[in-house]
């Protein structure tokens, strides 16, 4: 049989495709600054919708029980919930929903709420309580509650991305290197671990450069078999500077033969800017250098201003 790799088109594709054959390290995004810090917490008000969002984004659900008669609820609104660090955490690490207790008596009973204000933070699946408090907390105390909930979330195996391998070193062609749990960061609902501080800093500066395509799913399986399959860092490859993970060696080989067939599967809105579409009713093509990942999909924007607006409140543009 002829050697398929000698076909000019395939040879060219493989020349642009960096196969990853050595160990990989996974990265956790920690303490990333969020655009729009200080603008206030974007409270959701519908519990079912917030639940669905938390599950889709793989983020903890922060439920804040309140009531119009509650003096200390208003005090937390005025003190804790405007503190920049708490606002930043609400944007990047949680899906916050504020509920009036008298309108959600079933949830009050379910969680055994006996006083207001009350905070319950659930795992993305809703099966585990990561943290809970009752009564007034000052900004420092409440920040500690959020940090504790976050630490508990990071310990959940379902949140860890890339089996703990470092995405930065993988993209750089250094192979699979296990990340250090102490160098953890969170992005788009997943925890990443890094091989060293330098790798983490590179990721925090430009996460889109190192995130695996399609949320780490195997794009070949999704396109050819019409189902989702987790990609394995042992079968990783880079193409046009992007990281792809495949379910097995055969899938990686299929990708290498025709990368353009699979490489754009995670691009949402046909590459059009959702900001321009929703707010101006215009079809404006986005650019790859201004991409933002949300729920495993890549949204493209024409400039940094539109990308940052999307990052602050993505649901505003996707309804």
JOVEN-V64311 format. One record per helix or strand of 2 or more residues. SS is the DSSP state (@ for helix, = for strand). FROM is the first residue (numbers start at 1). TO is the last residue. Records with the same first field share a line. If there is no record, write none. Layout:
BEGIN
SS=FROM-TO / FROM-TO
END
This chain:
BEGIN
@=4-6 / 8-16 / 47-57 / 71-78 / 80-82 / 84-92 / 101-103 / 105-110 / 139-154 / 162-164 / 167-171 / 197-205 / 207-209 / 213-216 / 219-225 / 249-257 / 259-262 / 269-271 / 274-280 / 304-312 / 315-318
==17-20 / 60-66 / 94-100 / 118-122 / 129-134 / 165-166 / 180-187 / 190-194 / 232-239 / 242-246 / 287-294 / 297-301
END
